[in-house]
């Protein structure tokens, strides 16, 4: 498919056909099969030297198994098409993708501005690695602080996540990116929530989009993987250098599973949104709930920005208990659930529940309450069954409060 033809097609069509195997032999599989290797063989010494030279010049060629072969290339091509980017890089996890970007773009003495509501392990990378390298991360609130006033002469990166982790604060990515670009500073953003389908940050001014493909891209809770997508040859070269130096790679089987999941991403996300919206609307009216966090709700503070910059919402819904709840209400609530697993991840077909850590919530400067918060991932089960399960769990919590007061 030529680039001109591809540009005229709908996004779903481009996603389904990007990275597909060609049929030059007259027939072939629908999806690229798993191609595993640890060693790449060459037909001659000249071919060996030629591949190494071309790879050093920036071509996506494999000279060793770590670089990946057909399966990896197909996934890279598909995600690049999904994001409208220049190049994609595969890593073993979402956190390794984040770390790759930070290490690739920051050097000793550099300063980076980081939204204070990002995925919490970013702070662990800061504490345990970046500070030892002489790199300074400064956390700021994109909604409360003026980004331009925070920029220093040695600021080399603005790192964002929208919507934010746990409470889904929607950032004004075009405005923040415009400020950073005016100072010649690249913007990287975690796009795991939007999965490249509901949100395209590169089109809104960001330079790098980061995914935990573990979540919605893979979609079945059986793959650990991260992906970094860049918008330019210059940034691709920097990421490629660090990617090579760190020895990052993913197995061909995991690349295949992520590619398989990617093909059904639009329909899965649409179903997650339908179910999550029903649950979120139900939670809004529940007497034991003081606030629901879901950008697709008109009552959500970020709704206007979400409506402008996103084409949909995923299955994540968080809620805060009302003032009558004690510190242990969240744990009692999720322990009473029958159709929700208890787990730290999300993005698979199954529903999950987790109490948001108070320490993590305190990192979000726009959230000052001490009320317990529960994060739900609404899966593909019948939403009425999930609502019934939530209702009985709330009843159990209310009953425990009554017994304690007796």
Secondary structure, 3 states (H helix, E strand, C coil): CCHHHHHCCCHHHHHHHCCCCCCCCCCCCCCCCCCCCCCCCCCCHHHHHHHHHHHHCCCCCCCCHHHCCHHHHHHHHHHHHHHCCCEEEEECCHHHHHHHHHHHHCCCCCEEEEECCCCCHHHHHHHHHHCCCCCEEEEECCCCCCHHHHCCCCEEEEEEECCCCCCCCCCCHHHHHHHHHHCCCEEEEECCCCCCCCCCHHHHCCCEEEEECCCCCCCCCCCCCEEEEECCHHHHHHHHHHHHHCCCCCCHHHHHHHHHHHHCHHHHHHHHHHHHHHHHHHHHCCCCEEEEECCCCCCCCCHHHHHHHCCCCCCEEEEEECCCCCCCHHHHHHHHCCCCEECCCCCCCCCEEEECCHHHHCCCCCCCCCCCEEEEECCCCCHHHHHHHHHHHHHHHHHHHHHHHC
